[in-house]
């Protein structure tokens, strides 16, 4: 197999790019759509003004086509009124084609320049009549704006090649129009490429930010679910272990227990051990390899005073109020309630430094109510930016317990989090 040199590969790649950009289906139907009204000014427009501004590119192209016709009539190309009109209409048609077939419009514009030169001869027979000169510059700008930056290079090179050939075949030898065309075309194409590249870069960055935000939210949700799964493992594993131990020890607490009773406790213990093994196997999937189970017991609402005292030491003024008959709740509810209050107070420290906070714990019939509210930030310390991951974690905990949660700003510029965690009646009576 023959290996081509780097130079040949470069030339082959360039020719492939030329064929793809200008020769491959150049007259494909690609209508120009309305503007995306996403700018800082266009977003505020409404009604007819918004609809009109959305079609600004089409209006500008049509206006440029009319100016091209006026150039043909005004310059008197061809020496007759009909010929002058024709010298303006032909380039104008190529210009209008940029709205539906951009690449094909460029080819038609070059052909229109040749036709108007032959029938017009109004600018030293240079290959560019006045209307064709103006129309081709507009065509270059519109086509470059609707295609990739590489295409702009091919547009300029193709225009240069046409200009040189036209100058050599029909030119007078001293006409400056080809040089002027290439100069203005280079400036306009460079400006257009810079604007479109900046626009595309902003759109890509916006899309990437949206994708990143979605992925970050998903990752936060998975991390929070993993944390909850670990904590549930510790809670459920403790209770299942107690069940297994009690079932094993129960027959020895009764003198001469009947075989049926002994067998029943054996079945209870076997099922408890099997459930504990299955629980560890399933939840082990979400447990990280480097995760270490906490040595201390999981916190409950009985330790809420210590949490509030710790936050006060950090400089936050916190008031705690407990209403209703204090009672022991299921450990999962106690743990989730503690974590919710902990995250809410952490958010106050980060996002509202210097504010005053109030924690309300309400033991009500059928469940537990929590409310953490804070005032606006005060002092010289600036709030830390956040992505709302703490709120996501709270909602996940509340959803796990089939509870309800609201989180919204207050009228005085603060923030309020209200949570209700239902507790089954049987669980309350057992507690």
C-alpha positions, 0 to 999 in steps of 0.5 A: 500500500502506497503511503502519501506524503504529508503535503499530498494529504494536506492538499487532499484534505483541502480539496475534500473540504472545498468539495464538501463546502461549495460543491456538494449539493450547493443548491440544497434547500436551507431556508433562513429561520427567524432570529432567536429572541434570546438577547438581553434586549430582544427578550424584553420585546413583546407583540408586533415589535418582537415579531418584526425584529425576529425577521430582521435578517430577511428584511435586510437581505430584501433591502439590499436586493432593492438597493442592488436594483437601484444601483443598476438603474442609477448607474445606467449600465448597458446604456438602456433602461431595460438593460440597466434594470436587468443589470440590477435585477440579476444580482438581486436575484442571487442575493435573494437566493441566500435566504433559501439556498446560500451556497448556490446563491454564491455560484449564481452571484459569480455567474450574475457578475459575468452576465452583467459585465458582458451586457453592462460594461459600466466599470472598465470591463473589469468583471464587476459591474456596480450592482454585481460588486455590491450584491456579491459583497452582501452574498459573501456576508450572508453565506459566511454567516450561515455556514462554517468559518472554513467556508468563508475562506473558500468563498474568498479564494473562489471570488479571487480566482474569478476576479483574476480570470475575469481581469485577464479575459475581459479586463482593461489591465488597469482596473482596480475593482478586483483588488477592491473586491478582495480587500472589502471581501476579506474585511467583511468575511473576517468580521462575519466569522468573528461575530458568528464564531463568538455567537456559536461559542456562547451558544455552546457554552450555554448548552454545556452549562445546562448539561453540567447543571443537570449532571451536577443535580443528578450527581448530587441526588445520587450522592444524597441517596447513597448517604441515605442508604448508608444511614438506613443500613445502619438503622435497619441493620441495628434493629434486625440484629436486635431481633436476631439476638432476642429470638435466639435468647428467648427460648432460654428465658422460659423453663422447658419451652415447647418445641413449637415455640423453640422452632418459631424463634429459630425461624424468626432468627433465621429470617432476621439473619437472612434479611440482614444478609440480603440488606447488606448485600443490596446496600453494599452496592451503593456503599463506596469502597472507602466508606467507613461506618460511623463509630458513634450512633446516628444522631436523633432529635435528642441531640438537637440542642447540641447542634443548635449550640454548635451553630451558635458558637459559629456566630449564628443567632438561633432560637429553638422552640419545641411544641407538642408532647415530646416522644420517641419516633422511629429512628429513620424519622429522627435521623432525617429530621436531625439532618434536615435541621442541620442542613437548613442551619448550614445554609443560613450560615453560608447564604445569610451570614449575620441573620437570625434563625429560628428552629421549630419542632412540632410533635403533632398527631400523625407525625413531626413538623419542622420549620427553619426560618431566617431573616435577611443577611446582615453585616459585612460578610458576603453570602457564599454562592450555592447550587441548591444541593442542600435543598435537593438533599432535604427533598430527597429525605422528605420524599423517602419518608412520604413527607411534604416540604416547602422552601421559599423566600419570606417577605422580609428577604429571608428564607423559610423551610417547612417540613412534615414527616408522617409517622404511622400510628402503630409506630407511634404507639409502639414508641 
